Amino acid sequence: MGVLLITGTSTDVGKTVVTAAVAAVALAQGKTVAVCKPGQTGVAPGEPGDLAAIERLSGVQRTVEFARYPDPLAPDTAARRAGLPELTLAETVAGIAELGDADLVLVEGAGGLLVRLGDFTLLDLAEKLDAPVLVVVAAGLGTLNHTELTTRALHAAGVRCAGVVIGAWPAEPDLAMRCNRVDLPRHTGVEVVGVVPAGAGSWPRVSFTSAAPSWFDPAWSPLA
């Protein structure tokens, strides 16, 4: 089993769509894939969450959510407000281990690297699993600082960064976006291994899965 954790530099940078794209790439390579969302927030019971979007876009069939909280907040805060148990690092590690017969397990975080999922962060989970982290970033102003903060935290913890992916690249990028695409690897020392077009999350599955491999560097692999 290979495990790849997917985080973002903030909320709404495209983590879910990138997770779906990585799943689509691995499935196209003939790999078995499972996707885990430890803590889903802002979604009521019975409503479709991030995993439903990943299933719809990529066609992955094995997904698991460990906890769900109705308020659109960090998972630990949402759990306390709802009077529900917080996730623990131990139960999350055990839940991921149960997916171990898959070639690749993708774990989508909530918000950024240091958002509290319960008594732990995604960084803590990466350390415990000894797993690499893929960082999804915005294209525009502010992304250089946010991305470098995230990659520095990974490096300081001894966690391998599997690359940077721009989560929503517009058809007509502005000057800052074009400069950022060049400067991100120069500032962080981490390659931009993928660029996902803006709006890809609304594409039909056949279009999404056929295009997804072209969004990533051919030399990059989710199982590397």
C-alpha positions as CSV (number, residue, x, y, z in Angstrom):
1,M,0.0,0.0,0.0
2,G,1.2,3.5,-0.9
3,V,-0.3,6.4,1.0
4,L,-0.4,10.0,-0.3
5,L,-1.8,12.8,1.9
6,I,-3.2,15.8,0.1
7,T,-3.3,19.2,1.8
8,G,-3.9,22.7,0.8
9,T,-2.4,26.1,1.6
10,S,-5.9,27.2,2.7
11,T,-9.6,26.3,2.1
12,D,-11.1,26.4,-1.4
13,V,-7.8,25.9,-3.3
14,G,-8.9,22.8,-5.1
15,K,-8.0,19.9,-2.8
16,T,-11.0,17.8,-3.7
17,V,-10.6,18.2,-7.4
18,V,-6.9,17.5,-7.2
19,T,-7.6,14.4,-5.2
20,A,-10.0,13.2,-7.8
21,A,-7.4,13.9,-10.5
22,V,-4.7,12.0,-8.7
23,A,-7.2,9.1,-8.3
24,A,-8.1,9.2,-12.0
25,V,-4.4,9.1,-12.9
26,A,-3.7,6.1,-10.7
27,L,-6.8,4.3,-12.0
28,A,-5.7,4.9,-15.6
29,Q,-2.4,3.2,-14.6
30,G,-4.3,0.1,-13.6
31,K,-3.9,0.7,-9.8
32,T,-6.5,0.0,-7.2
33,V,-7.3,3.2,-5.3
34,A,-9.1,4.0,-2.0
35,V,-9.8,7.6,-0.9
36,C,-10.2,8.7,2.7
37,K,-11.6,11.9,4.1
38,P,-10.9,11.8,7.9
39,G,-13.1,14.7,8.8
40,Q,-15.9,16.2,6.6
41,T,-17.3,19.5,7.8
42,G,-20.1,21.8,6.6
43,V,-22.2,18.9,5.3
44,A,-25.3,17.5,7.0
45,P,-26.0,13.8,7.4
46,G,-27.1,12.2,4.2
47,E,-25.9,15.1,2.0
48,P,-23.1,14.5,-0.6
49,G,-19.7,15.6,0.6
50,D,-16.2,15.8,-0.9
51,L,-16.0,12.1,-1.4
52,A,-19.1,12.1,-3.5
53,A,-17.5,14.7,-5.8
54,I,-14.3,12.5,-6.0
55,E,-16.4,9.5,-6.9
56,R,-18.3,11.4,-9.5
57,L,-15.2,12.9,-11.2
58,S,-12.8,10.0,-11.0
59,G,-14.9,6.9,-10.9
60,V,-13.1,5.6,-7.8
61,Q,-15.4,3.2,-5.9
62,R,-13.8,2.8,-2.5
63,T,-14.1,5.8,-0.3
64,V,-14.4,6.2,3.5
65,E,-15.2,9.1,5.8
66,F,-14.4,8.7,9.5
67,A,-16.4,11.7,10.9
68,R,-18.8,14.3,9.7
69,Y,-19.8,17.5,11.4
70,P,-22.5,20.0,10.2
71,D,-20.7,23.3,10.9
72,P,-18.3,24.6,8.2
73,L,-15.4,24.9,10.6
74,A,-12.2,23.1,11.5
75,P,-13.1,19.5,12.4
76,D,-12.1,19.8,16.1
77,T,-14.1,23.0,16.5
78,A,-17.0,21.6,14.6
79,A,-17.0,18.4,16.7
80,R,-17.1,20.4,20.0
81,R,-19.9,22.6,18.7
82,A,-21.9,19.6,17.7
83,G,-21.2,17.7,20.9
84,L,-19.7,14.9,18.9
85,P,-16.5,12.9,19.6
86,E,-13.4,14.4,18.1
87,L,-11.3,12.2,15.8
88,T,-8.1,10.7,17.3
89,L,-4.8,10.1,15.6
90,A,-4.9,6.4,16.6
91,E,-8.4,5.7,15.1
92,T,-7.5,7.5,11.9
93,V,-4.3,5.6,11.5
94,A,-6.2,2.3,12.1
95,G,-8.9,3.3,9.6
96,I,-6.3,4.0,6.9
97,A,-4.6,0.7,7.7
98,E,-7.9,-1.1,6.9
99,L,-7.6,0.2,3.3
100,G,-4.2,-1.4,3.0
101,D,-5.2,-3.9,0.3
102,A,-5.4,-0.9,-2.2
103,D,-2.3,0.0,-4.2
104,L,-2.8,3.6,-3.4
105,V,-4.7,5.3,-0.5
106,L,-5.3,9.0,-0.9
107,V,-6.1,11.0,2.3
108,E,-7.6,14.4,1.8
109,G,-7.2,16.8,4.6
110,A,-9.3,19.7,5.8
111,G,-8.1,23.2,5.1
112,G,-4.4,23.5,5.5
113,L,-1.6,21.4,6.9
114,L,-2.0,22.5,10.6
115,V,-5.7,22.5,10.8
116,R,-6.8,20.4,13.8
117,L,-8.7,17.3,12.6
118,G,-9.1,16.2,16.2
119,D,-6.3,15.7,18.6
120,F,-3.9,15.9,15.6
121,T,-3.1,17.7,12.4
122,L,-2.5,16.3,8.9
123,L,1.2,16.9,9.6
124,D,1.0,14.7,12.6
125,L,-0.7,12.0,10.5
126,A,2.0,12.2,7.8
127,E,4.7,11.8,10.4
128,K,2.9,8.8,12.0
129,L,2.3,7.1,8.6
130,D,5.7,8.1,7.2
131,A,3.8,9.3,4.1
132,P,4.5,12.1,1.7
133,V,2.2,15.1,1.3
134,L,1.0,16.7,-1.9
135,V,0.4,20.4,-1.5
136,V,-2.5,22.1,-3.4
137,V,-2.0,25.8,-3.9
138,A,-3.8,28.8,-5.3
139,A,-2.6,30.5,-8.4
140,G,-2.8,34.2,-7.4
141,L,-1.3,36.8,-5.1
142,G,-0.3,35.4,-1.7
143,T,0.4,31.9,-2.8
144,L,4.2,32.2,-2.6
145,N,4.0,33.0,1.1
146,H,1.3,30.4,1.9
147,T,3.1,27.7,-0.1
148,E,6.5,28.4,1.4
149,L,5.0,28.3,5.0
150,T,3.5,24.9,4.2
151,T,6.6,23.4,2.6
152,R,8.8,24.7,5.3
153,A,6.6,23.1,8.0
154,L,6.9,19.8,6.1
155,H,10.6,20.0,5.8
156,A,11.0,20.9,9.5
157,A,9.1,17.8,10.4
158,G,11.1,15.6,8.1
159,V,8.0,14.9,6.0
160,R,8.6,14.5,2.2
161,C,6.7,16.9,0.0
162,A,5.4,15.0,-3.0
163,G,5.1,18.2,-5.0
164,V,3.0,21.3,-5.5
165,V,-0.2,21.4,-7.6
166,I,-2.0,24.5,-8.7
167,G,-5.6,23.7,-8.0
168,A,-7.4,26.1,-10.4
169,W,-5.5,27.6,-13.3
170,P,-7.7,30.0,-15.3
171,A,-7.9,30.2,-19.1
172,E,-6.5,33.8,-18.9
173,P,-4.0,34.0,-16.0
174,D,-3.0,37.4,-14.8
175,L,0.6,38.6,-14.4
176,A,0.8,37.5,-10.7
177,M,-0.3,34.0,-11.6
178,R,2.1,33.7,-14.5
179,C,5.0,34.9,-12.3
180,N,3.9,32.6,-9.4
181,R,4.0,29.5,-11.6
182,V,7.7,30.3,-12.3
183,D,8.6,31.4,-8.8
184,L,6.9,28.7,-6.7
185,P,9.7,26.1,-7.3
186,R,12.4,28.8,-7.0
187,H,11.1,29.9,-3.6
188,T,10.1,26.6,-2.1
189,G,12.6,24.1,-3.7
190,V,9.6,22.0,-4.6
191,E,8.5,21.4,-8.2
192,V,5.1,22.3,-9.5
193,V,4.1,18.7,-10.6
194,G,0.5,19.6,-11.7
195,V,-1.7,22.3,-12.9
196,V,-5.5,21.7,-12.9
197,P,-7.7,23.9,-15.1
198,A,-10.2,26.1,-13.3
199,G,-13.7,24.7,-13.5
200,A,-12.6,21.1,-13.9
201,G,-14.7,20.0,-11.0
202,S,-17.8,20.6,-13.1
203,W,-16.7,18.5,-16.0
204,P,-18.4,15.1,-16.8
205,R,-16.4,12.1,-15.7
206,V,-15.3,11.0,-19.2
207,S,-13.8,14.4,-19.9
208,F,-12.2,14.7,-16.5
209,T,-10.6,11.2,-16.5
210,S,-9.3,11.5,-20.0
211,A,-7.7,14.9,-19.4
212,A,-6.4,14.3,-15.9
213,P,-3.1,12.6,-16.8
214,S,-2.2,15.6,-19.0
215,W,-2.4,18.0,-16.0
216,F,0.6,16.4,-14.2
217,D,4.3,16.2,-15.0
218,P,4.8,12.9,-16.9
219,A,7.7,12.1,-14.6
220,W,5.5,12.4,-11.5
221,S,3.7,9.4,-10.0
222,P,1.4,9.3,-7.0
223,L,3.1,6.1,-6.0
224,A,6.7,7.5,-6.2
